[in-house]
Amino acid sequence: MASRVRTCLSFALSGLALAVSAPSASASVIHVDPRSGADANTGTRSSPLKSLDAAWRRARTGTTIRLAPGRVRLGATYYERKRGIRISGAGTTRTTVPAFNVFAVRDMEIRGLTVDGDVHCEACDGFTLHRVRVQGKRRMGDVVKINQSRRITIRESDISGGTDNALDLVAVQHATITRTTIHDAEDWCAYAKGGSAHVRVWRNVIRDCGTGGFTAGQGTGFQFMVAPWLRYEAYDVRVWNNQIRDTHGAGLGANGAYNALFARNTLVRVGARSHALEAVFGLRSCDGRPGDEGRQRCARNLAAGGWGTTRVDDGTNAVRIPNRHVWFYDNVIVKAPGSDTISAAGPFAGAAQDGSNVPRPALADDDLRLVGNVVTEDAPGSGPPTPLPAFVWDDAHAPAPRLLDHGSLPDMPSSAGASG
């Protein structure tokens, strides 16, 4: 489980006090120039600050912090507990900031800059990366990590260079990832897990990763999940119109997902060490040792009807989380030579499921559909578009999305495998 279950929520942070902000020279715009600024300045265009830390302390709801070209010093460990702040650089080739951590912000946007390090967003409500390049450079595990958050948007960005994953969403609801390149990670390029729900992934390039391309689900410590999303690893995940290439493991997969659609993606040279697609179990543990902070939430979540355990993880006793309604429609798949098309796990009813609330046996292929896909090891062909039926939302434990009709998805191409 150590290699598959990774979460980093620090619940101790929830008790942090709100920092007191200094008066702002401008209620709407604060200027930062790392070359000519000084933190004792007023923050106007003619009298810019030097560090983002100083600008953040002065920012109020609705403030835009404008960063001039150069490498901007941060100064703070976490940027936290503010609302409606926009941080705008001069472009990804002109403005650079170090690793960026935010906590408990609301309606925050970062745009037009390069982050030399990772981006971590915890307990966020409304967070956007727009035209941001995040460079892990193989110096950290997860390059962009979003956890216990909602209303997340990543668009027109570039995320790369994780020793684990490029993009890691844990317990995130209502997320959109579009027109973004996600690449060069040793583990997954991207996944949404830990009870993530209503995730939309479309018109991205996902490439050059180890364990997999994009996965709905994976494995999570039970204490890091957020009610009511306490059963499946991922709910209502729709992945369409992406280009996915050069992954050692599956290009697309469901690991403990409920209502996952993978439609009209183009996959090239995927599954080099195994298979191109997968529908396998997610894994659920209770992380840490008895007495560790937060482990008591495992018992609380179990009593609330969630699927999991209070056992100490020993690497073999994780609860298997099933899939239900996983559909692969109209994808064009150019497999790596010798790889299988799909891996689907068989029923599981072992002792690891004892006391977990998971129905027995757990099934990874409950309403697994493969319709209209074109699979080859040579050159892709094309096939007629297949009508995409609406999902059935039959899990009363969690609220259903407002719209269930796949036909309403934006930018859905009219033929299989088209890139839009």
C-alpha positions as CSV (number, residue, x, y, z in Angstrom):
1,M,0.0,0.0,0.0
2,A,2.9,2.4,0.6
3,S,3.5,2.8,-3.2
4,R,-0.2,3.0,-4.0
5,V,-1.8,5.0,-1.2
6,R,-0.5,8.5,-0.9
7,T,-2.3,11.3,0.9
8,C,-0.8,14.3,2.5
9,L,-3.6,16.1,4.4
10,S,-2.4,17.6,7.6
11,F,-5.4,18.1,9.8
12,A,-3.4,19.9,12.3
13,L,-3.3,22.8,9.8
14,S,-7.1,23.3,10.3
15,G,-6.4,25.0,13.6
16,L,-4.1,27.7,12.2
17,A,-5.1,31.2,13.1
18,L,-6.0,33.7,10.4
19,A,-3.0,36.0,9.7
20,V,-3.6,39.7,10.2
21,S,-3.2,41.6,6.9
22,A,-1.5,45.0,6.7
23,P,-3.3,47.9,5.0
24,S,-3.2,47.8,1.2
25,A,-2.1,50.7,-0.9
26,S,-4.7,49.7,-3.5
27,A,-7.9,47.7,-2.9
28,S,-7.8,46.2,-6.4
29,V,-4.2,45.9,-7.6
30,I,-0.9,45.4,-5.9
31,H,2.3,45.4,-8.0
32,V,5.3,43.2,-7.3
33,D,8.6,43.6,-9.0
34,P,11.4,41.3,-7.9
35,R,14.1,43.5,-9.5
36,S,13.2,47.0,-8.5
37,G,10.7,46.6,-5.7
38,A,10.9,46.8,-1.9
39,D,8.5,45.4,0.6
40,A,8.4,48.8,2.4
41,N,7.0,50.4,-0.8
42,T,3.3,51.2,-1.2
43,G,2.6,48.5,-3.9
44,T,1.6,50.8,-6.7
45,R,3.0,50.5,-10.2
46,S,5.6,53.2,-9.5
47,S,6.4,51.9,-6.0
48,P,6.1,48.1,-6.3
49,L,6.7,45.5,-3.6
50,K,9.5,43.0,-3.8
51,S,7.9,39.7,-2.5
52,L,4.6,37.9,-3.0
53,D,4.5,37.4,0.8
54,A,4.3,41.2,1.4
55,A,1.6,41.5,-1.3
56,W,-0.5,38.7,0.2
57,R,-0.5,40.3,3.6
58,R,-2.0,43.5,2.1
59,A,-4.4,41.8,-0.2
60,R,-8.2,42.0,0.4
61,T,-11.1,40.3,-1.3
62,G,-11.0,41.2,-5.0
63,T,-7.3,42.1,-5.1
64,T,-5.2,41.3,-8.1
65,I,-1.5,40.8,-7.4
66,R,0.5,41.6,-10.6
67,L,4.0,40.1,-10.8
68,A,6.5,41.7,-13.0
69,P,9.1,39.6,-15.0
70,G,11.7,37.9,-12.9
71,R,12.0,35.3,-10.1
72,V,9.6,36.4,-7.3
73,R,10.4,35.5,-3.7
74,L,7.5,34.0,-1.8
75,G,8.5,34.1,1.9
76,A,5.5,32.4,3.4
77,T,5.0,28.6,3.9
78,Y,1.3,28.7,3.2
79,Y,-0.9,31.3,1.6
80,E,-4.1,30.9,3.4
81,R,-7.6,31.9,4.4
82,K,-8.4,34.6,1.9
83,R,-11.0,35.0,-0.8
84,G,-11.1,36.3,-4.3
85,I,-7.4,36.8,-4.8
86,R,-5.8,36.7,-8.3
87,I,-2.1,36.3,-8.8
88,S,-1.1,37.2,-12.3
89,G,2.4,36.9,-13.8
90,A,3.8,38.3,-17.0
91,G,3.8,34.9,-18.7
92,T,5.3,31.5,-18.2
93,T,8.6,32.4,-19.8
94,R,8.9,35.7,-17.9
95,T,7.7,35.2,-14.3
96,T,8.8,32.4,-12.0
97,V,7.9,31.6,-8.4
98,P,9.1,28.8,-6.1
99,A,6.9,25.9,-4.8
100,F,3.5,27.3,-3.9
101,N,1.2,26.1,-1.0
102,V,-2.3,27.4,-0.4
103,F,-4.7,26.4,2.4
104,A,-8.4,27.2,3.0
105,V,-8.6,29.8,0.2
106,R,-11.8,30.6,-1.7
107,D,-12.1,31.7,-5.3
108,M,-8.3,32.1,-5.9
109,E,-6.7,32.2,-9.4
110,I,-3.0,31.8,-10.4
111,R,-2.2,32.6,-14.0
112,G,0.6,33.5,-16.4
113,L,3.6,32.2,-14.6
114,T,6.0,29.3,-14.0
115,V,6.2,27.5,-10.7
116,D,9.6,26.0,-10.1
117,G,8.5,23.3,-7.8
118,D,5.1,21.9,-6.7
119,V,1.7,23.4,-6.2
120,H,-0.3,22.2,-3.2
121,C,-3.9,23.3,-2.6
122,E,-5.6,22.0,0.6
123,A,-9.2,22.6,1.8
124,C,-9.7,25.0,-1.1
125,D,-13.1,26.2,-2.4
126,G,-12.6,27.6,-5.8
127,F,-9.0,27.4,-7.1
128,T,-7.8,27.9,-10.7
129,L,-4.5,27.4,-12.5
130,H,-4.7,29.2,-15.9
131,R,-1.7,29.2,-18.2
132,V,0.6,28.1,-15.5
133,R,3.6,25.9,-16.0
134,V,4.4,23.7,-12.9
135,Q,7.9,22.1,-13.1
136,G,8.6,19.3,-10.7
137,K,11.9,18.5,-12.3
138,R,11.8,15.1,-10.6
139,R,12.6,16.8,-7.2
140,M,9.3,16.0,-5.5
141,G,6.6,13.3,-5.4
142,D,3.4,15.0,-6.6
143,V,3.7,18.1,-8.8
144,V,0.2,19.4,-8.4
145,K,-1.6,18.1,-5.4
146,I,-5.2,19.1,-4.6
147,N,-6.9,17.5,-1.5
148,Q,-10.1,17.9,0.4
149,S,-11.2,20.7,-2.0
150,R,-13.9,21.7,-4.4
151,R,-14.5,23.7,-7.6
152,I,-11.0,23.2,-9.0
153,T,-10.1,24.3,-12.6
154,I,-6.8,23.6,-14.4
155,R,-6.7,24.9,-18.0
156,E,-4.2,25.7,-20.7
157,S,-1.4,24.7,-18.3
158,D,1.6,22.4,-18.3
159,I,2.4,20.0,-15.4
160,S,5.4,17.8,-15.4
161,G,8.3,16.1,-13.5
162,G,7.0,14.1,-10.5
163,T,8.8,11.2,-8.9
164,D,5.3,10.0,-8.2
165,N,2.5,11.7,-10.0
166,A,2.1,14.9,-12.1
167,L,-1.5,15.6,-10.9
168,D,-3.0,14.1,-7.8
169,L,-6.6,14.9,-6.8
170,V,-7.7,13.5,-3.4
171,A,-11.3,14.0,-2.2
172,V,-12.0,16.8,-4.7
173,Q,-15.5,17.6,-5.9
174,H,-16.3,19.5,-9.1
175,A,-13.0,19.6,-11.0
176,T,-12.3,20.5,-14.6
177,I,-9.0,19.8,-16.3
178,T,-8.8,21.0,-19.9
179,R,-6.3,22.0,-22.7
180,T,-3.4,21.0,-20.4
181,T,-0.3,18.9,-20.9
182,I,0.3,16.5,-18.1
183,H,3.5,14.6,-18.5
184,D,6.8,13.0,-17.4
185,A,6.0,11.4,-14.1
186,E,7.4,8.2,-12.8
187,D,4.1,6.9,-11.4
188,W,0.7,8.2,-12.8
189,C,0.3,11.2,-15.0
190,A,-2.9,12.0,-13.2
191,Y,-5.7,10.4,-11.1
192,A,-8.7,11.5,-9.1
193,K,-9.3,9.4,-6.0
194,G,-10.3,9.4,-2.3
195,G,-14.0,10.0,-3.1
196,S,-13.4,12.6,-5.8
197,A,-16.6,13.4,-7.7
198,H,-17.9,15.2,-10.8
199,V,-14.5,15.4,-12.5
200,R,-14.2,16.4,-16.1
201,V,-11.0,15.8,-18.1
202,W,-11.1,16.8,-21.7
203,R,-8.8,18.0,-24.6
204,N,-5.6,17.3,-22.7
205,V,-2.3,15.7,-23.7
206,I,-1.3,13.1,-21.1
207,R,2.0,11.4,-21.9
208,D,5.2,9.8,-20.8
209,C,4.4,8.3,-17.4
210,G,5.1,5.1,-15.7
211,T,2.2,3.4,-13.8
212,G,-0.5,4.9,-16.0
213,G,-2.1,7.8,-17.9
214,F,-5.3,8.9,-16.2
215,T,-7.1,6.8,-13.6
216,A,-10.5,7.3,-12.0
217,G,-9.8,6.1,-8.4
218,Q,-6.7,4.4,-7.0
219,G,-6.1,3.9,-3.2
220,T,-6.7,6.1,-0.2
221,G,-6.4,6.2,3.6
222,F,-10.0,6.1,4.9
223,Q,-9.4,9.0,7.3
224,F,-8.7,11.4,4.4
225,M,-12.1,11.0,2.8
226,V,-15.0,13.5,3.1
227,A,-18.7,12.7,3.5
228,P,-20.8,11.8,1.7
229,W,-18.2,10.5,-0.7
230,L,-17.1,7.6,1.5
231,R,-17.6,4.5,-0.6
232,Y,-16.1,4.5,-4.1
233,E,-12.7,6.0,-4.9
234,A,-14.2,8.2,-7.6
235,Y,-17.7,9.2,-8.7
236,D,-19.0,10.6,-12.0
237,V,-15.6,11.0,-13.7
238,R,-15.8,11.7,-17.5
239,V,-12.7,11.6,-19.6
240,W,-13.1,12.4,-23.3
241,N,-11.2,13.8,-26.3
242,N,-7.7,13.5,-24.8
243,Q,-4.5,12.3,-26.4
244,I,-2.8,9.8,-24.2
245,R,0.5,8.3,-25.2
246,D,3.7,6.5,-24.0
247,T,2.6,5.1,-20.7
248,H,4.2,1.9,-19.3
249,G,0.9,1.0,-17.6
250,A,-2.7,1.5,-18.7
251,G,-3.4,4.7,-20.6
252,L,-6.9,4.8,-19.0
253,G,-8.2,3.0,-15.9
254,A,-10.9,2.7,-13.3
255,N,-9.7,1.6,-9.8
256,G,-12.8,1.7,-7.6
257,A,-14.9,4.0,-9.7
258,Y,-18.6,4.6,-9.9
259,N,-20.0,6.0,-13.2
260,A,-16.8,6.5,-15.1
261,L,-16.9,7.4,-18.8
262,F,-13.8,7.2,-21.1
263,A,-15.0,8.3,-24.5
264,R,-13.3,9.2,-27.9
265,N,-9.8,9.4,-26.6
266,T,-6.8,8.6,-28.7
267,L,-4.2,6.3,-27.0
268,V,-0.8,5.6,-28.6
269,R,1.9,3.3,-27.4
270,V,0.2,2.7,-24.1
271,G,0.5,-0.4,-21.8
272,A,4.1,-1.2,-22.7
273,R,4.5,-3.4,-19.6
274,S,1.0,-4.7,-19.2
275,H,-2.3,-3.5,-20.8
276,A,-3.8,-0.5,-22.4
277,L,-7.0,-0.2,-20.3
278,E,-7.9,-1.4,-16.9
279,A,-10.9,-2.0,-14.6
280,V,-9.5,-3.2,-11.3
281,F,-10.1,-2.6,-7.6
282,G,-9.3,0.5,-5.7
283,L,-7.6,0.0,-2.3
284,R,-8.7,1.4,1.0
285,S,-6.6,1.4,4.2
286,C,-6.5,3.2,7.5
287,D,-3.1,4.8,7.4
288,G,-0.7,5.2,10.2
289,R,-0.4,3.5,13.6
290,P,-2.8,3.3,16.5
291,G,-3.0,6.6,18.3
292,D,-1.8,8.6,15.3
293,E,-3.7,11.9,14.7
294,G,-6.7,11.5,12.4
295,R,-6.9,7.7,12.6
296,Q,-10.1,7.9,14.6
297,R,-11.9,9.2,11.5
298,C,-11.6,5.7,10.0
299,A,-14.0,4.4,12.6
300,R,-16.3,7.4,12.2
301,N,-16.4,7.0,8.5
302,L,-17.1,3.3,8.8
303,A,-20.0,3.9,11.2
304,A,-21.4,6.4,8.7
305,G,-21.7,3.7,6.1
306,G,-18.5,4.3,4.3
307,W,-16.4,1.5,2.8
308,G,-13.1,0.9,4.6
309,T,-11.4,-0.5,7.7
310,T,-9.8,0.5,11.0
311,R,-7.1,-2.2,10.7
312,V,-3.4,-1.2,10.6
313,D,-2.2,-1.6,7.1
314,D,0.3,-4.4,6.6
315,G,0.6,-4.1,2.9
316,T,-1.8,-7.0,2.2
317,N,-5.0,-6.3,4.1
318,A,-6.4,-3.3,2.2
319,V,-10.1,-3.4,1.4
320,R,-10.9,-3.8,-2.3
321,I,-13.2,-1.1,-3.6
322,P,-15.3,-2.2,-6.6
323,N,-16.2,-0.5,-9.9
324,R,-19.7,0.1,-11.1
325,H,-20.8,1.5,-14.5
326,V,-17.4,1.9,-16.1
327,W,-17.7,2.5,-19.9
328,F,-15.1,2.8,-22.6
329,Y,-16.7,4.2,-25.7
330,D,-15.2,4.9,-29.2
331,N,-11.6,5.2,-28.1
332,V,-8.8,4.7,-30.7
333,I,-6.1,2.6,-29.0
334,V,-2.7,1.9,-30.5
335,K,-1.3,-0.6,-28.0
336,A,2.4,-1.1,-27.3
337,P,3.4,-4.3,-29.1
338,G,2.6,-7.4,-27.1
339,S,0.4,-5.7,-24.5
340,D,-3.1,-6.7,-23.6
341,T,-6.1,-4.5,-24.5
342,I,-7.7,-4.6,-21.0
343,S,-7.1,-6.0,-17.5
344,A,-10.3,-6.6,-15.5
345,A,-10.1,-8.0,-12.0
346,G,-12.3,-11.0,-11.0
347,P,-14.6,-11.1,-8.0
348,F,-13.0,-10.7,-4.6
349,A,-14.4,-12.0,-1.3
350,G,-11.2,-12.4,0.8
351,A,-10.7,-11.7,4.5
352,A,-9.6,-8.2,3.8
353,Q,-13.3,-7.4,3.2
354,D,-14.3,-8.4,6.7
355,G,-16.2,-5.5,8.4
356,S,-15.7,-3.2,5.5
357,N,-19.3,-2.6,4.5
358,V,-18.4,-3.5,0.9
359,P,-20.9,-5.9,-0.7
360,R,-19.5,-9.4,-1.1
361,P,-18.1,-10.4,-3.5
362,A,-16.6,-7.1,-4.7
363,L,-16.8,-6.7,-8.5
364,A,-14.5,-4.7,-10.7
365,D,-16.5,-5.3,-13.8
366,D,-20.1,-4.6,-12.7
367,D,-21.6,-3.0,-15.9
368,L,-18.2,-2.8,-17.6
369,R,-18.8,-1.7,-21.2
370,L,-16.4,-1.6,-24.2
371,V,-18.3,-0.2,-27.2
372,G,-17.1,1.0,-30.5
373,N,-13.4,1.1,-29.6
374,V,-10.7,0.6,-32.4
375,V,-7.7,-1.3,-31.1
376,T,-4.5,-1.9,-33.1
377,E,-0.8,-2.3,-32.7
378,D,-0.1,-0.5,-35.9
379,A,-1.9,2.6,-37.2
380,P,-5.3,3.9,-35.8
381,G,-8.4,3.5,-37.9
382,S,-11.7,5.2,-37.4
383,G,-15.1,4.0,-36.5
384,P,-18.6,5.4,-36.5
385,P,-19.7,7.4,-33.4
386,T,-21.7,5.4,-30.9
387,P,-24.6,7.0,-29.2
388,L,-23.6,7.6,-25.5
389,P,-26.4,6.6,-23.2
390,A,-27.0,8.4,-19.9
391,F,-25.6,7.0,-16.7
392,V,-27.8,5.4,-14.2
393,W,-27.3,6.9,-10.8
394,D,-28.4,4.2,-8.4
395,D,-26.3,4.9,-5.4
396,A,-28.6,6.7,-2.9
397,H,-25.6,7.2,-0.6
398,A,-24.2,10.2,-2.6
399,P,-26.0,13.0,-4.4
400,A,-26.4,12.7,-8.2
401,P,-25.1,15.4,-10.6
402,R,-27.7,17.6,-12.2
403,L,-27.0,16.4,-15.7
404,L,-26.4,12.7,-16.5
405,D,-26.5,12.9,-20.3
406,H,-23.1,12.4,-22.0
407,G,-24.4,14.0,-25.1
408,S,-24.3,17.4,-23.3
409,L,-20.5,17.2,-22.9
410,P,-18.9,20.1,-24.6
411,D,-16.6,19.7,-27.6
412,M,-17.5,16.0,-28.1
413,P,-16.3,15.1,-31.6
414,S,-18.6,13.6,-34.2
415,S,-16.4,10.6,-35.0
416,A,-14.3,8.2,-33.0
417,G,-10.9,9.2,-31.9
418,A,-11.1,12.8,-33.2
419,S,-9.1,15.3,-31.3
420,G,-11.6,18.1,-31.5
